[in-house]
């Protein structure tokens, strides 16, 4: 019997009714007596799903159990017995993470039960950016959204409608792109993890494939990483930790060597067998100096290079320009060391070279990624075991790929007033772009902004209307991780619990609008809800009757997927790998000395933090409390600096300093570490939110405030590691909170 029938049946006796009334009314108590369906009192459940905290797509098992909670239904708060998420573990049967999980994945329940979640639709009631909103009903919210969209839709060419969709869901990016396209707008923009677009473009140029390559660490004998913080915040930290563990200890009698090349002593550098602290921004030249040794000493794979397009021109150019003894000083890596590492790499095959992070976030980032791949090409590892591989490509129809988010501000600057309505969906463009690039001003100038979001963030706070979205523990989605070799992985995100608040899956909201409007939009998106959209887009021809479980129709496939959480197609990708190095000689960077500046003597090297990533987990207290693995600092920003530099400037450990660039200045305490290069200051991304809940707001500083808006050549992506700064002493001390070394902080200081 459900609650409605229970109420109608009058099955409560008169005495009970009196007792209930006396306790505050039957509307408040009956739901507690009649719990939600699917709840078995006293029994917990483990449900497979997928972590969506970052795009890596790790499989999870979520433990849920009945519990009493205050839930918001139809504007009323009630006590009710509901399923509650108690714990998240890694799914041992999942091909990406094999039962492991990172700390951010473990913190998933703090997203679900975060006290700062948006609970009802909100309408702005004060100036934009003030955070002043009034709760409204879903009917009011949807009707306001429709009123704003209707004139654009009626015009038949809704180019004034734009959307920016966050990187937590590629499928939602595709859905919004299709929705806008059906309305006549091509202005759907997607956020992507930092650096990913540069890596994709390098792959397209060198290998003719836009997907990220897979690194077969388990079968490699030698790994060269140019700035990729694979153990920290690279594309799939759990997968890389597992791979590196096997590389080191999983093959009795055989231990691979791992060399990290980057200007900052990251977690990955600290765990490498050897660290080459090259001058920041010269990682591409280091790769070519290694290539020089391999070419000169003919250590390359003679068969493989025959099929490299542009090999001879590349060979001559590298031999002429990148002799280690000629470039060593500029790169700040001894020539002998370059030669030794090059020989080791070439002689210990299979091996691979990879890049990421700050190494591809300067104007020559694309050149760097191409130069790193030239090493893979020379040793003939593309497409080979222990080298670089690709996931099996799907035969299904290609999902539309929205434009990169950075283009939104560019489009608005080049055509002011051209965007009338902007939808922000789990996106935060005002936080993750150089402050001086004008993202905030662009938001302010947009006539109407609607945000679909679970939280008030730095951009949502500029919306006129906010519709509360569901978290990944309350909705459906499908993730297809790109990190496993030779397989297509379909990993299901499924609702574990019903939402405690008046949130909705905004994908369902979009589909409902499309159906209501009919015509071209309804024809493009005929699905009754997002689950049906996902099923349709998986492509029956692609997933039925093969792979890790067999199903004859999509309903059976979906039902099996719900039970297992993941489907794996073990067919290997047999597409031939082509290699083209023709673009490299023409993309040669300026000499390192010409990239420096007397006014700003330090290279600013921001980095994605292990706990906060690029900032999306800054609102979780567990993540604020998680000590940074290199400094043990919690709850705030720090600036890493070499002690010799500090002595030169008269700066002490823990002293507040200003970092000033041509774009602005920020203040943070100094953390002295002898592992820092004397000409580099490093600072984590993730802090410095203007909004984002009580744990994140106003805590630390955001490096984007001083990053000079330059772009990675030929990609337009922000060159966030190319900013030069000066350090200005303040003479004031700050209390840097370090685990195990500082016990003088009150809970109020930590949790203010
Ligand atoms: S790497 Fe961590 S945050 Fe990312 S999907 Fe895996 S468990 Fe989640």
Boltz pocket constraint, residues with backbone or C-beta under 6 A from the ligand:
constraints:
  - pocket:
      binder: B
      contacts: [[A, 51], [A, 52], [A, 53], [A, 54], [A, 55], [A, 56], [A, 57], [A, 58], [A, 97], [A, 100], [A, 101], [A, 102], [A, 103], [A, 104], [A, 105], [A, 106], [A, 235], [A, 236], [A, 237], [A, 238]]
      max_distance: 6.0
